Amino acid sequence: MGHFNKNTKTLPVQAGSLQTAVRLTFKERAVKDFKRNWTLYLMILPVIIYYLIFKFGPMFGLSIAFMDYKPARGFFGSRFVGLKHFKNFFSDYYFGRLLINTIRISLFDLMTFPAPVILALLINELKNKRYSKVVQTVTYIPHFISTVVICGMILKLTSSGGGITVILSQLFGIKHEAMLNSVNNFLPIYITSELWATVGWNSIIYLSALSGIDQELYDAARVDGAGRLKQVLYITLPCLLPTITIMLILKMGKIFNVGYEKIMLLYNPMIYEKADVINTFVYRKGLIDAQYSYSAAVGLFNCVVSFLLVTITNRLSKKASGNGLW
């Protein structure tokens, strides 16, 4: 047994030197990891450059929302006006209409959220794998059709002499007129076409999650006498819940960013009352009317609300089920 020397003094550890040592160690590990995996870093470099240029770079342009921006004067020569454009937007005659239309279209679009889950469950229950692949292919195809082409098809089919208009006139006696000239027809046409174009593609992630479920759970359930419905209710859906939660949170973040490209291609001044949303308003004010600062302020408001929705939904999901994005 060793003897303790009372005369020995313990030297105090310097916090600065310890931090320096840790920093150097981290730097050395980072350099070593880069040398070992430099090809992987090289592969991700284009993605990083893309986000820096097209995602983070334009954030500097948000400053024009707080100034009376004039292209000839530039960012530093334009006059700072604070929250003037935000106040003008909130007091705008069209603010209420834009907000109501955006929320209404988004909520109806949100109601289609279970459709990909249901389709994935149905495909997963098919016994004939060849037929299952055919169904998947058929439902995936609309995703690869350009939005411009889809909107052109919709406009043609719903015109006064279009196929859908003719069929509905024969079945229900509606007038031979362009369906998208009526404010009451826009929302059903938009939601139906959006569901047709996205349900197959959105089901892929749920099919992937289904393939990762342990098959022994189903074997044990069958031994206990559980039928197909009970297996879905007590095994499949609980295992899908984390994926469903994450997709729902992401969906909530897009409520105020409803597919305005498609809306712009489908709407016309006759149906602005029900079809005009915040993003289409930003497009008209910014690019057509050249009110850059005003449109930037409206766009910034839209993004802030979307971020708050994602944050609130994520927090509620964490409390309710323990699942979330962060």
C-alpha positions as CSV (number, residue, x, y, z in Angstrom):
1,M,0.0,0.0,0.0
2,G,1.5,3.3,-1.1
3,H,2.2,6.2,1.2
4,F,0.7,9.6,0.7
5,N,3.2,12.5,0.7
6,K,1.7,15.4,2.5
7,N,4.3,17.7,1.0
8,T,3.1,17.0,-2.5
9,K,1.0,19.9,-3.8
10,T,-1.7,19.5,-6.4
11,L,-1.3,21.9,-9.2
12,P,-4.6,23.7,-10.2
13,V,-5.8,22.9,-13.7
14,Q,-6.0,25.9,-15.8
15,A,-9.4,26.3,-17.5
16,G,-7.9,28.1,-20.4
17,S,-5.3,25.4,-21.1
18,L,-7.9,22.7,-20.8
19,Q,-10.2,24.4,-23.3
20,T,-7.3,24.8,-25.6
21,A,-6.4,21.2,-25.4
22,V,-10.0,20.1,-26.1
23,R,-10.1,22.6,-29.0
24,L,-6.9,21.2,-30.5
25,T,-8.1,17.7,-30.0
26,F,-11.4,18.5,-31.8
27,K,-9.5,20.2,-34.6
28,E,-7.2,17.2,-35.0
29,R,-10.1,14.8,-35.1
30,A,-11.9,17.0,-37.6
31,V,-8.8,17.1,-39.9
32,K,-8.4,13.3,-39.5
33,D,-12.0,12.7,-40.3
34,F,-11.8,14.9,-43.4
35,K,-8.8,13.1,-44.7
36,R,-10.5,9.8,-44.2
37,N,-13.9,10.8,-45.7
38,W,-13.0,13.6,-48.1
39,T,-14.9,11.9,-50.9
40,L,-18.1,12.1,-48.8
41,Y,-17.5,15.8,-48.0
42,L,-16.9,16.4,-51.7
43,M,-20.3,14.8,-52.6
44,I,-22.2,17.0,-50.1
45,L,-20.4,20.2,-51.2
46,P,-22.8,21.0,-54.1
47,V,-25.7,20.7,-51.7
48,I,-24.1,23.1,-49.2
49,I,-23.3,25.6,-52.0
50,Y,-26.9,25.3,-53.3
51,Y,-28.3,26.2,-49.8
52,L,-25.8,29.0,-49.2
53,I,-26.6,30.6,-52.5
54,F,-30.3,30.0,-53.0
55,K,-31.6,29.6,-49.4
56,F,-29.4,31.6,-47.0
57,G,-28.1,34.2,-49.5
58,P,-31.5,35.7,-50.3
59,M,-32.2,36.2,-46.6
60,F,-30.2,39.4,-46.9
61,G,-32.9,40.6,-49.3
62,L,-35.5,40.5,-46.5
63,S,-34.1,43.8,-45.3
64,I,-36.1,45.5,-48.1
65,A,-39.3,44.7,-46.1
66,F,-38.3,47.4,-43.7
67,M,-37.3,50.1,-46.2
68,D,-38.7,51.9,-49.2
69,Y,-36.6,50.0,-51.6
70,K,-35.7,51.5,-55.0
71,P,-33.6,49.4,-57.3
72,A,-31.7,52.5,-58.5
73,R,-30.7,53.3,-54.9
74,G,-29.9,49.8,-53.8
75,F,-30.0,48.3,-50.3
76,F,-27.9,50.9,-48.6
77,G,-29.4,53.9,-50.4
78,S,-33.0,53.2,-49.9
79,R,-34.9,54.9,-47.0
80,F,-35.6,52.9,-43.9
81,V,-39.3,52.9,-43.0
82,G,-39.6,50.3,-40.2
83,L,-42.9,48.4,-40.1
84,K,-44.7,50.7,-42.5
85,H,-45.4,48.0,-45.1
86,F,-46.6,45.5,-42.5
87,K,-49.1,48.0,-41.2
88,N,-50.2,48.7,-44.7
89,F,-50.8,45.0,-45.4
90,F,-52.7,44.4,-42.1
91,S,-54.9,47.4,-43.0
92,D,-55.3,46.5,-46.6
93,Y,-58.8,46.0,-48.0
94,Y,-57.8,42.5,-49.3
95,F,-56.1,41.3,-46.1
96,G,-59.1,39.5,-44.6
97,R,-60.0,37.9,-47.9
98,L,-56.5,36.7,-48.5
99,L,-56.2,35.3,-45.0
100,I,-59.5,33.5,-45.1
101,N,-58.9,32.0,-48.6
102,T,-55.4,30.8,-47.6
103,I,-56.6,29.1,-44.4
104,R,-59.7,27.6,-46.1
105,I,-57.8,26.1,-49.0
106,S,-55.0,24.9,-46.7
107,L,-57.5,23.2,-44.3
108,F,-59.3,21.4,-47.1
109,D,-55.9,20.3,-48.4
110,L,-55.0,19.2,-44.9
111,M,-58.1,17.0,-44.8
112,T,-56.5,14.9,-47.6
113,F,-53.5,14.1,-45.4
114,P,-54.8,10.6,-44.4
115,A,-55.3,9.6,-48.1
116,P,-51.6,8.6,-48.7
117,V,-51.6,6.6,-45.4
118,I,-54.8,4.8,-46.4
119,L,-53.4,4.1,-49.9
120,A,-50.1,2.7,-48.4
121,L,-52.1,0.4,-46.1
122,L,-54.2,-0.9,-48.9
123,I,-51.2,-1.5,-51.1
124,N,-49.5,-3.2,-48.2
125,E,-52.4,-5.6,-47.8
126,L,-52.4,-6.7,-51.4
127,K,-51.4,-10.4,-51.7
128,N,-50.6,-10.2,-55.5
129,K,-47.2,-8.4,-55.6
130,R,-47.5,-7.9,-59.4
131,Y,-50.8,-6.2,-59.0
132,S,-49.3,-4.2,-56.1
133,K,-46.5,-2.9,-58.3
134,V,-49.0,-2.0,-61.1
135,V,-51.1,0.0,-58.6
136,Q,-48.0,1.8,-57.3
137,T,-46.8,2.7,-60.8
138,V,-50.2,4.0,-61.8
139,T,-50.6,6.2,-58.7
140,Y,-47.0,7.5,-58.9
141,I,-47.2,8.7,-62.6
142,P,-49.1,11.9,-61.9
143,H,-46.3,13.2,-59.7
144,F,-44.0,13.3,-62.7
145,I,-46.4,15.4,-64.8
146,S,-45.5,19.1,-64.8
147,T,-47.8,21.4,-62.9
148,V,-48.2,23.5,-66.1
149,V,-49.3,20.4,-68.0
150,I,-51.8,19.3,-65.2
151,C,-53.3,22.8,-65.1
152,G,-53.6,22.8,-68.9
153,M,-55.4,19.5,-68.8
154,I,-57.8,20.8,-66.0
155,L,-58.5,24.0,-68.0
156,K,-59.3,22.0,-71.1
157,L,-61.4,19.4,-69.4
158,T,-63.4,22.0,-67.4
159,S,-63.9,24.4,-70.3
160,S,-67.4,25.0,-71.8
161,G,-66.9,22.1,-74.2
162,G,-64.5,20.0,-72.0
163,G,-65.0,16.4,-71.2
164,I,-65.8,16.8,-67.5
165,T,-68.2,19.7,-68.3
166,V,-70.1,17.6,-70.9
167,I,-70.4,14.6,-68.6
168,L,-71.6,16.6,-65.6
169,S,-74.1,18.4,-67.9
170,Q,-75.5,15.1,-69.1
171,L,-75.7,13.6,-65.6
172,F,-76.7,16.6,-63.5
173,G,-77.9,19.1,-66.1
174,I,-75.3,21.8,-65.4
175,K,-74.8,24.6,-67.9
176,H,-72.2,24.3,-70.7
177,E,-69.8,26.9,-69.4
178,A,-66.3,27.0,-68.1
179,M,-66.4,25.5,-64.6
180,L,-63.5,27.7,-63.4
181,N,-65.4,30.8,-64.0
182,S,-67.6,30.0,-61.0
183,V,-66.2,30.8,-57.5
184,N,-67.9,27.7,-56.1
185,N,-66.1,25.3,-58.4
186,F,-62.5,26.3,-57.8
187,L,-62.0,24.6,-54.4
188,P,-63.4,21.2,-55.4
189,I,-61.4,21.2,-58.6
190,Y,-58.2,22.3,-56.9
191,I,-58.4,19.7,-54.1
192,T,-59.5,16.9,-56.3
193,S,-56.7,17.5,-58.8
194,E,-54.1,18.0,-56.0
195,L,-55.2,14.7,-54.4
196,W,-54.9,12.9,-57.8
197,A,-51.4,14.3,-58.4
198,T,-49.8,13.7,-55.0
199,V,-51.5,10.8,-53.2
200,G,-49.4,8.1,-54.9
201,W,-46.1,9.8,-54.4
202,N,-46.8,10.8,-50.8
203,S,-47.6,7.2,-50.0
204,I,-44.0,6.1,-50.7
205,I,-42.6,7.1,-47.3
206,Y,-45.4,5.2,-45.5
207,L,-44.7,2.1,-47.6
208,S,-41.1,2.4,-46.6
209,A,-42.1,2.6,-43.0
210,L,-44.4,-0.4,-43.4
211,S,-41.5,-2.5,-44.8
212,G,-39.5,-1.8,-41.7
213,I,-42.1,-3.2,-39.2
214,D,-41.0,-6.4,-37.6
215,Q,-43.0,-9.3,-39.1
216,E,-42.7,-11.3,-35.8
217,L,-45.3,-8.8,-34.4
218,Y,-47.8,-9.9,-37.0
219,D,-47.0,-13.6,-36.4
220,A,-47.5,-13.2,-32.7
221,A,-50.8,-11.3,-33.3
222,R,-52.1,-14.1,-35.6
223,V,-51.2,-16.7,-32.9
224,D,-53.3,-14.7,-30.4
225,G,-56.2,-14.7,-32.9
226,A,-56.0,-11.1,-34.1
227,G,-57.6,-10.6,-37.6
228,R,-56.3,-8.2,-40.3
229,L,-58.2,-5.2,-38.9
230,K,-56.9,-5.7,-35.4
231,Q,-53.3,-6.1,-36.8
232,V,-53.7,-2.8,-38.6
233,L,-55.1,-1.0,-35.5
234,Y,-52.8,-2.4,-32.9
235,I,-49.5,-3.0,-34.8
236,T,-49.4,-1.2,-38.1
237,L,-50.8,2.2,-37.1
238,P,-48.8,2.5,-33.9
239,C,-45.6,1.7,-35.8
240,L,-46.5,4.3,-38.4
241,L,-47.3,6.9,-35.8
242,P,-43.8,8.5,-35.7
243,T,-43.7,8.9,-39.4
244,I,-47.2,10.2,-39.6
245,T,-46.4,12.7,-36.9
246,I,-43.4,14.1,-38.7
247,M,-45.2,14.4,-42.0
248,L,-48.1,16.2,-40.3
249,I,-45.7,18.7,-38.7
250,L,-44.1,19.4,-42.1
251,K,-47.6,19.7,-43.6
252,M,-48.6,22.2,-41.0
253,G,-45.6,24.3,-42.0
254,K,-47.0,24.6,-45.5
255,I,-50.5,25.8,-44.6
256,F,-49.6,29.4,-45.5
257,N,-47.5,28.3,-48.4
258,V,-50.4,26.5,-50.2
259,G,-49.5,25.6,-53.8
260,Y,-49.7,29.0,-55.3
261,E,-48.1,28.0,-58.6
262,K,-51.1,25.8,-59.4
263,I,-53.5,28.5,-58.2
264,M,-51.9,31.1,-60.4
265,L,-52.3,28.8,-63.4
266,L,-55.9,28.0,-62.6
267,Y,-57.5,31.2,-61.3
268,N,-58.7,34.3,-63.1
269,P,-60.1,37.7,-61.9
270,M,-63.6,36.3,-61.9
271,I,-62.8,33.9,-59.0
272,Y,-60.3,36.0,-57.0
273,E,-62.9,36.2,-54.3
274,K,-62.3,32.5,-53.4
275,A,-59.1,31.7,-55.1
276,D,-56.7,34.5,-54.3
277,V,-54.2,33.6,-51.5
278,I,-51.3,35.4,-49.8
279,N,-48.6,34.0,-52.1
280,T,-50.5,34.9,-55.3
281,F,-51.0,38.4,-53.9
282,V,-47.2,38.6,-53.3
283,Y,-46.6,37.6,-56.9
284,R,-48.9,40.3,-58.3
285,K,-47.6,43.0,-56.0
286,G,-43.9,42.2,-56.3
287,L,-43.5,41.2,-60.0
288,I,-46.4,42.8,-61.7
289,D,-46.9,46.0,-59.7
290,A,-43.2,46.3,-58.8
291,Q,-43.9,47.0,-55.1
292,Y,-40.9,45.1,-53.9
293,S,-40.8,46.2,-50.3
294,Y,-44.5,45.7,-49.8
295,S,-44.4,42.2,-51.3
296,A,-41.3,41.3,-49.3
297,A,-43.1,42.4,-46.1
298,V,-46.1,40.2,-46.9
299,G,-43.8,37.3,-47.8
300,L,-41.9,37.7,-44.5
301,F,-45.1,37.7,-42.6
302,N,-46.1,34.5,-44.4
303,C,-42.8,32.8,-43.5
304,V,-42.9,33.8,-39.8
305,V,-46.5,32.4,-39.4
306,S,-45.4,29.2,-41.1
307,F,-42.5,28.8,-38.7
308,L,-44.7,29.5,-35.7
309,L,-47.1,26.8,-36.9
310,V,-44.3,24.2,-37.2
311,T,-43.0,25.1,-33.8
312,I,-46.4,24.9,-32.1
313,T,-47.3,21.7,-33.8
314,N,-44.0,20.1,-32.9
315,R,-44.4,21.1,-29.3
316,L,-47.9,19.8,-29.1
317,S,-46.8,16.5,-30.7
318,K,-43.9,16.1,-28.3
319,K,-46.3,16.5,-25.4
320,A,-49.0,14.2,-26.8
321,S,-47.0,11.4,-28.3
322,G,-43.3,12.1,-27.6
323,N,-42.6,12.3,-31.3
324,G,-41.4,15.4,-33.1
325,L,-38.9,17.0,-35.5
326,W,-36.7,18.2,-32.6
